[in-house]
Amino acid sequence: MIIHRLILYFFFSLQELADFIKLHDKGLNVNINEGDYDSLVKVMAHLGAVREKQPIFDIMFEPLKQKLELLKSYGQEINDDVYERLNILPEKWANTKKLALNVKQQVAPLQTNEVANLRRKVANFDVRQYEFREKFRKELPFSYDHTQVYKKLDQGHLDITSMEREMQMLNDSAALFEVTVPDFKQVKQCRKEIKLLKQLWDYIYLVRTTFDDWKKTKWREINAETVIKISFFYLNIFSLFLDGSRM
């Protein structure tokens, strides 16, 4: 069983590296024209993948050779293709790293321009998130006398989703171009609050409809179930209060 696992590990490790080299060599061997943002993003993704895997692949060959010797010591026959791959892949991997380094140098001017553009977008979004927060606090049903509550909650959800989508795009681009971005806490706070608001208004309508129904109930018909419902309402609303106070 152990020998079988070693063979599988050996095979899949070499296959993973071979597939990785093939994929990213192809992705890095492209010409990028100035202003071609889509191609630049794709190349940056390939560069990022090589950078991420380098610490793993750089140290994998010697342990693989040791495992190969261990398999041989147990009399396990090793296919010649495995030896060939183990001899060829270190050089191919070294060539991929050189290719990535050369491409990184070539795209550096384009990357610099895009980093500047990205920082402007991030700064603009950072200002807009505070404006959005103010609008959110004014338009969402934070007071008991609001009308068309669920229509406002639905619109608030759509507006937050749009901001979150833009925020995610900025974060993805920032990760590719190694740009630090703020945490955009205002948008995240809006998402937390709208969830609590939805729960709160659900309880408000539940309490209203329940009490309206109780108003039609005669005193002699009130029973223990009614008292239990009141306790249930109290505990759940108090739980919402605690959740809100932690934010």
C-alpha positions, -999 to 999 in steps of 0.1 A, spaced: 0 0 0 28 24 9 47 16 -22 16 21 -43 11 55 -27 47 65 -34 43 56 -70 11 76 -74 27 106 -56 57 104 -78 37 102 -110 13 130 -101 40 153 -89 59 151 -122 27 153 -142 16 184 -123 49 202 -130 48 191 -167 13 204 -171 21 236 -153 52 243 -175 32 237 -207 3 259 -196 23 289 -184 51 288 -211 23 291 -237 6 319 -217 39 339 -213 49 336 -249 27 364 -262 32 399 -275 14 427 -255 6 460 -271 3 492 -251 -33 496 -240 -41 459 -243 -53 455 -207 -69 421 -212 -36 406 -225 -17 423 -197 -40 409 -171 -36 374 -185 2 376 -185 2 390 -149 -19 360 -139 7 336 -154 35 355 -137 17 353 -104 11 316 -108 49 310 -115 58 332 -85 33 313 -62 46 278 -72 83 286 -73 90 278 -36 73 244 -41 88 233 -74 123 246 -66 127 220 -38 107 191 -52 134 173 -73 158 161 -46 130 145 -25 116 129 -56 150 114 -64 152 101 -28 118 85 -32 128 70 -65 158 53 -48 136 41 -21 113 24 -46 143 8 -63 155 -5 -30 122 -24 -26 127 -40 -60 101 -18 -77 105 -15 -115 105 21 -126 95 31 -162 122 47 -182 98 76 -189 99 85 -152 137 88 -153 136 108 -185 110 132 -170 130 136 -138 161 145 -158 143 169 -182 118 187 -160 144 206 -138 158 222 -169 124 230 -183 113 245 -150 145 266 -149 137 279 -184 101 287 -173 115 308 -145 138 326 -169 109 332 -193 88 346 -165 117 369 -154 122 382 -190 84 388 -195 82 406 -162 109 430 -173 92 435 -207 58 443 -192 73 465 -164 65 498 -182 29 486 -190 26 473 -155 37 507 -140 10 525 -161 -17 501 -150 -6 503 -113 -10 541 -115 -45 537 -131 -54 511 -105 -44 533 -76 -66 561 -91 -95 537 -93 -90 525 -57 -88 561 -44 -120 569 -63 -138 539 -50 -126 546 -15 -143 581 -16 -174 566 -32 -178 540 -5 -182 567 21 -207 585 -1 -225 552 -5 -225 547 32 -242 581 38 -268 574 12 -274 539 27 -280 553 62 -304 579 49 -325 557 25 -327 524 43 -354 518 69 -336 524 101 -366 540 119 -398 524 129 -421 547 108 -406 538 74 -430 526 46 -423 504 16 -397 487 38 -390 456 17 -388 476 -15 -361 497 1 -343 466 15 -344 450 -20 -329 481 -36 -303 484 -9 -293 448 -15 -289 454 -52 -269 486 -46 -246 468 -21 -241 439 -45 -231 463 -73 -205 479 -50 -193 445 -38 -188 434 -74 -167 465 -82 -148 460 -50 -140 424 -59 -128 435 -93 -104 460 -77 -92 434 -52 -85 409 -80 -66 435 -101 -47 446 -70 -36 410 -63 -23 406 -99 -4 439 -99 7 436 -63 -11 468 -52 -22 473 -16 -59 483 -13 -79 494 17 -103 470 34 -134 490 21 -150 487 55 -179 509 47 -193 486 21 -188 456 44 -206 474 72 -235 481 49 -238 444 41 -238 435 78 -264 460 86 -288 452 58 -288 416 69 -297 426 104 -323 451 91 -340 424 71 -342 401 101 -355 430 123 -382 440 99 -393 404 96 -397 403 133 -415 437 133 -441 424 108 -444 391 126 -450 409 159 -475 433 143 -495 406 127 -494 384 158 -506 412 181 -533 422 156 -545 386 158 -543 386 196 -564 417 198 -593 396 185 -587 370 212 -609 371 243 -591 371 277 -605 338 287 -590 322 256 -554 334 263 -532 304 271 -496 294 279 -488 293 242 -494 330 240 -469 336 268 -443 314 251 -447 333 219 -441 366 237 -409 351 253 -398 339 218 -402 374 203 -383 390 232 -354 365 230 -350 368 192 -353 406 192 -328 408 220 -304 386 200 -306 410 171 -298 439 195 -267 420 207 -256 413 171 -260 450 162 -241 462 193 -211 440 183 -208 457 149 
